[in-house]
Amino acid sequence: MKRPRVFNFSLAVNLLCICFLSIHSAQAQDKRSPFYQENKYADYPFITFRENFLNQPVYFINGQKAKPQEVRAYLEILPGDAQDFTANISKLRIGSALYFAGRAVSLGTMAYLFTTELSQENYTTFFLVTLGGEVLESVGGGMERNAKMHLSNILESYNYVIDKDRLGSHYLKMKIEGNLIGQKINIYDGPNMLNKAQIRTLMENRPDMYADYEKAIRKQTFANALDLTRLGLQLVFTWYFISPQFQSSTPNDILLPLVFTSLGLSIVSGQVKRSARNHTRSALDRYNFGAAAVPLSRNTFSNPPITNFISFGIPLEGRGK
């Protein structure tokens, strides 16, 4: 004879208690974590960057200057991006070291050429060593550009996440792309690259914003003209170097002025292009996030370390449009 099944009331009660405690524990854990709170990004600030005289990023949190480690503290809400941020900072430093090493080689060869007798042999040494320096500059500069592009993408993604509920229908990004002469600054709305007419239409109601964009365009055009002039000088120098006239007679006195002028154009062009990039960033920050994202001039980040706010659960500083 089969025994009737007896409902184990005690076991059922224990299971219900375990489930209740598990749910309560998870909820309590959620409440302790800023990532899972309602309006979890409302108090997170905008993070932007500009390039300084040495073309190195300077970071700003709600317009106030900040250190890279303080920026990373906010990026921890996106752990993968925080790691990429640190990796690209290291890549940027290596690229900068190679770039300045190449520039130092070029300056050294110019000093050698200026202080020695002008001869075919000296010019050959100068030409080959300078070529090696330019290779270092090219490799280092490429690493710098690539790292800054990734840093820009990381911060654009972060700013979008913290304010996506209040953004308009357009979210503009910049992309630095190379051309036959130098750099080209393109503006994208999502995957779509915008032309000048479309950008003007989007910014026509904000004259301060469009003024920054127009400055960037003028500076970029001027930088391209400088690069084109420098390219012409380099072609003239190469022609003198390989011409039969050079081989059979004393080097022409025009070669030294060509070399120094080419170096000067390179330095000025780099600074003009940096300014163009910064003006473009300023215009897009104003468009996407308002005046709160624009760096304050001559301002320093003097608040306590950001990690203290996160560690002790203190609300982070707010931001305004």
C-alpha positions as CSV (number, residue, x, y, z in Angstrom):
1,M,0.0,0.0,0.0
2,K,1.4,3.4,-1.1
3,R,2.0,6.0,1.6
4,P,0.2,9.3,0.9
5,R,2.5,12.2,0.0
6,V,2.8,14.6,2.9
7,F,3.4,18.2,2.1
8,N,6.6,19.3,3.9
9,F,5.4,22.7,5.2
10,S,8.7,23.3,7.0
11,L,10.8,22.8,3.8
12,A,8.6,25.1,1.8
13,V,8.9,27.8,4.4
14,N,12.7,27.5,4.4
15,L,12.8,27.7,0.6
16,L,10.6,30.8,0.6
17,C,12.9,32.4,3.3
18,I,16.0,31.7,1.2
19,C,14.5,33.2,-1.9
20,F,13.3,36.3,0.0
21,L,16.7,36.8,1.6
22,S,18.5,36.4,-1.8
23,I,16.2,39.0,-3.4
24,H,16.6,41.3,-0.5
25,S,20.4,40.9,-0.5
26,A,20.6,41.6,-4.2
27,Q,18.4,44.7,-3.9
28,A,20.5,46.0,-1.0
29,Q,23.6,45.4,-3.1
30,D,22.1,47.3,-6.0
31,K,21.3,50.2,-3.7
32,R,24.9,50.4,-2.5
33,S,26.2,50.5,-6.0
34,P,25.9,53.9,-7.9
35,F,25.8,52.0,-11.2
36,Y,22.4,50.5,-10.4
37,Q,20.7,53.5,-8.9
38,E,17.9,55.3,-10.6
39,N,19.2,58.3,-12.6
40,K,22.6,56.7,-12.1
41,Y,24.4,59.1,-14.5
42,A,22.6,62.3,-13.6
43,D,25.4,63.7,-11.5
44,Y,28.3,62.6,-13.7
45,P,30.2,65.4,-15.4
46,F,31.2,66.0,-19.0
47,I,34.8,65.1,-19.8
48,T,36.5,66.9,-22.7
49,F,40.1,67.4,-23.8
50,R,42.2,69.9,-25.7
51,E,45.8,69.7,-27.0
52,N,48.5,71.9,-25.5
53,F,51.5,73.5,-27.1
54,L,53.3,70.1,-27.4
55,N,50.1,68.5,-28.9
56,Q,49.5,66.5,-25.7
57,P,45.9,66.1,-24.3
58,V,44.8,68.3,-21.4
59,Y,41.6,66.9,-19.8
60,F,38.7,69.0,-18.4
61,I,35.9,67.9,-16.1
62,N,33.0,70.2,-16.4
63,G,35.4,72.8,-17.7
64,Q,38.0,72.4,-15.0
65,K,41.4,71.0,-15.6
66,A,41.9,67.4,-14.4
67,K,44.5,64.7,-14.2
68,P,44.3,61.5,-16.3
69,Q,43.7,59.3,-13.2
70,E,40.8,61.5,-12.2
71,V,39.3,61.0,-15.6
72,R,39.7,57.3,-15.4
73,A,37.9,57.2,-12.1
74,Y,34.7,58.4,-13.9
75,L,35.3,56.0,-16.8
76,E,35.1,53.0,-14.4
77,I,31.4,53.0,-15.1
78,L,32.5,51.5,-18.5
79,P,35.3,49.1,-17.4
80,G,36.5,48.3,-20.9
81,D,36.8,51.9,-21.8
82,A,38.7,52.7,-18.6
83,Q,41.3,50.0,-19.5
84,D,41.4,51.3,-23.1
85,F,41.9,54.9,-21.8
86,T,45.0,53.8,-19.8
87,A,46.4,51.7,-22.7
88,N,46.1,54.6,-25.1
89,I,47.7,57.1,-22.7
90,S,50.7,54.7,-22.6
91,K,50.7,54.4,-26.4
92,L,50.5,58.2,-26.7
93,R,53.6,58.6,-24.5
94,I,55.6,56.2,-26.5
95,G,54.6,57.9,-29.7
96,S,55.5,61.3,-28.3
97,A,58.9,60.0,-27.3
98,L,59.6,58.6,-30.8
99,Y,58.3,61.8,-32.4
100,F,60.5,64.1,-30.3
101,A,63.5,61.8,-30.7
102,G,63.1,62.1,-34.5
103,R,62.8,65.9,-34.2
104,A,66.0,65.9,-32.1
105,V,67.8,63.9,-34.7
106,S,66.7,66.4,-37.4
107,L,67.8,69.4,-35.4
108,G,71.1,67.7,-34.7
109,T,71.8,67.1,-38.4
110,M,71.0,70.7,-39.1
111,A,73.5,71.8,-36.5
112,Y,76.0,69.5,-38.1
113,L,75.4,70.9,-41.6
114,F,75.5,74.4,-40.4
115,T,78.9,74.0,-38.6
116,T,80.7,72.0,-41.2
117,E,82.1,72.6,-44.6
118,L,79.5,72.3,-47.4
119,S,80.4,69.3,-49.4
120,Q,78.8,66.4,-51.2
121,E,79.9,64.0,-48.5
122,N,78.5,66.2,-45.7
123,Y,75.2,66.6,-47.5
124,T,74.9,62.9,-48.0
125,T,75.4,62.3,-44.3
126,F,72.9,65.0,-43.5
127,F,70.4,63.6,-46.0
128,L,70.5,60.0,-44.7
129,V,70.5,60.9,-41.0
130,T,67.6,63.3,-41.6
131,L,65.7,60.6,-43.4
132,G,66.1,58.4,-40.4
133,G,64.9,61.2,-38.1
134,E,61.8,61.7,-40.3
135,V,61.0,58.0,-40.2
136,L,61.0,58.2,-36.3
137,E,58.8,61.4,-36.5
138,S,56.4,59.7,-38.8
139,V,56.1,56.5,-36.7
140,G,55.8,58.5,-33.5
141,G,53.4,60.9,-35.0
142,G,51.2,58.1,-36.3
143,M,51.1,56.5,-32.9
144,E,50.2,59.9,-31.3
145,R,47.3,60.5,-33.8
146,N,46.0,56.9,-33.4
147,A,46.1,57.2,-29.6
148,K,44.4,60.6,-29.5
149,M,41.7,59.3,-31.9
150,H,40.9,56.4,-29.5
151,L,40.9,58.7,-26.5
152,S,38.5,61.0,-28.3
153,N,36.2,58.1,-29.1
154,I,36.3,56.9,-25.5
155,L,35.3,60.3,-24.1
156,E,32.7,60.8,-26.8
157,S,31.1,57.5,-25.8
158,Y,31.2,58.3,-22.1
159,N,29.6,61.8,-22.7
160,Y,26.9,60.2,-24.8
161,V,26.1,57.6,-22.1
162,I,25.8,60.1,-19.3
163,D,23.6,62.4,-21.2
164,K,21.9,60.4,-23.9
165,D,18.4,61.0,-22.5
166,R,18.8,64.8,-23.0
167,L,20.6,64.9,-26.3
168,G,18.9,66.1,-29.4
169,S,18.4,64.1,-32.6
170,H,22.0,64.8,-33.7
171,Y,25.3,63.8,-31.9
172,L,28.3,65.3,-33.7
173,K,31.7,63.7,-33.6
174,M,35.0,64.7,-35.3
175,K,37.5,62.5,-37.0
176,I,41.0,63.5,-38.1
177,E,41.9,61.9,-41.4
178,G,45.0,62.2,-43.5
179,N,45.1,63.5,-47.0
180,L,47.9,64.0,-49.6
181,I,49.0,67.2,-47.9
182,G,48.4,66.9,-44.2
183,Q,45.3,66.4,-42.0
184,K,41.6,66.8,-42.8
185,I,39.0,67.3,-40.1
186,N,35.7,65.6,-40.9
187,I,32.4,65.9,-38.9
188,Y,30.1,62.9,-38.5
189,D,26.5,62.6,-37.3
190,G,26.5,58.9,-36.4
191,P,27.9,57.0,-39.4
192,N,27.2,59.9,-41.8
193,M,29.9,62.4,-42.7
194,L,28.5,65.9,-43.0
195,N,29.4,68.5,-45.6
196,K,29.9,72.2,-44.8
197,A,26.3,73.1,-45.8
198,Q,24.8,70.5,-43.4
199,I,27.1,71.7,-40.6
200,R,26.1,75.3,-41.2
201,T,22.4,74.3,-41.0
202,L,22.8,72.5,-37.7
203,M,24.8,75.4,-36.2
204,E,23.1,78.4,-37.7
205,N,21.1,79.2,-34.5
206,R,24.3,79.3,-32.4
207,P,26.7,82.0,-33.7
208,D,29.3,81.4,-31.0
209,M,29.5,77.7,-31.9
210,Y,29.6,78.3,-35.7
211,A,32.3,81.0,-35.1
212,D,34.6,78.3,-33.6
213,Y,33.9,76.0,-36.5
214,E,34.7,78.8,-39.0
215,K,38.0,79.5,-37.2
216,A,38.9,75.8,-37.4
217,I,38.2,75.8,-41.2
218,R,40.4,78.9,-41.8
219,K,43.2,77.5,-39.7
220,Q,43.1,74.2,-41.4
221,T,43.2,75.9,-44.8
222,F,46.2,77.9,-43.7
223,A,47.9,74.8,-42.4
224,N,47.4,73.0,-45.7
225,A,49.0,76.0,-47.5
226,L,52.0,75.8,-45.2
227,D,52.3,72.0,-45.8
228,L,52.1,72.5,-49.5
229,T,54.8,75.2,-49.4
230,R,57.0,72.9,-47.3
231,L,56.5,70.0,-49.8
232,G,57.6,72.3,-52.6
233,L,60.8,73.3,-50.6
234,Q,61.6,69.6,-50.0
235,L,61.3,68.9,-53.7
236,V,63.6,71.8,-54.5
237,F,66.1,70.5,-52.0
238,T,66.0,67.0,-53.4
239,W,66.4,68.3,-56.9
240,Y,69.5,70.3,-55.9
241,F,70.9,67.3,-54.0
242,I,70.6,64.9,-57.0
243,S,71.2,67.3,-59.8
244,P,74.4,67.1,-61.9
245,Q,75.2,70.7,-61.1
246,F,75.4,69.8,-57.4
247,Q,77.7,66.8,-58.1
248,S,80.2,68.9,-60.1
249,S,80.4,72.1,-58.2
250,T,80.2,73.6,-54.7
251,P,76.7,73.2,-53.1
252,N,74.4,76.1,-53.8
253,D,74.0,78.6,-50.9
254,I,70.2,78.2,-51.2
255,L,70.2,74.8,-49.6
256,L,70.7,75.9,-46.0
257,P,67.9,78.5,-46.2
258,L,65.7,75.8,-47.7
259,V,66.4,73.4,-44.8
260,F,65.7,76.0,-42.1
261,T,62.6,77.4,-43.8
262,S,61.2,73.8,-44.2
263,L,61.7,73.2,-40.5
264,G,60.1,76.5,-39.5
265,L,57.1,75.7,-41.7
266,S,56.7,72.3,-40.1
267,I,56.6,73.8,-36.6
268,V,54.2,76.5,-37.5
269,S,51.9,74.2,-39.5
270,G,51.8,71.8,-36.5
271,Q,50.7,74.5,-34.2
272,V,48.0,75.8,-36.6
273,K,46.6,72.3,-37.1
274,R,46.5,71.8,-33.3
275,S,44.5,75.1,-33.0
276,A,42.2,73.9,-35.8
277,R,41.5,70.7,-33.9
278,N,40.9,72.5,-30.6
279,H,38.4,75.0,-32.2
280,T,36.5,72.1,-33.8
281,R,36.3,70.3,-30.5
282,S,35.0,73.5,-28.9
283,A,32.3,73.8,-31.5
284,L,31.1,70.2,-31.2
285,D,31.2,70.3,-27.4
286,R,29.0,73.4,-27.5
287,Y,26.6,71.8,-29.9
288,N,26.3,68.4,-28.1
289,F,26.4,69.4,-24.5
290,G,26.2,73.2,-24.1
291,A,28.5,75.7,-22.4
292,A,29.1,73.4,-19.4
293,A,31.4,71.2,-21.5
294,V,33.6,74.1,-22.7
295,P,36.9,74.4,-20.7
296,L,37.2,77.4,-18.5
297,S,40.3,79.5,-19.4
298,R,43.1,79.6,-16.8
299,N,41.2,77.3,-14.5
300,T,42.6,74.4,-12.5
301,F,40.9,71.3,-11.1
302,S,41.2,71.9,-7.3
303,N,38.5,69.6,-5.9
304,P,39.4,66.5,-3.8
305,P,40.3,63.4,-5.8
306,I,37.3,61.9,-7.6
307,T,38.0,58.5,-6.2
308,N,37.1,59.8,-2.8
309,F,33.6,60.8,-4.0
310,I,33.1,57.3,-5.5
311,S,34.6,55.4,-2.5
312,F,32.5,57.1,0.1
313,G,29.3,57.3,-1.9
314,I,29.2,61.1,-2.0
315,P,27.3,62.5,-5.1
316,L,29.6,63.7,-7.8
317,E,29.5,67.3,-8.8
318,G,26.7,68.2,-11.1
319,R,26.7,69.7,-14.5
320,G,24.5,72.1,-16.3
321,K,23.6,72.7,-19.9
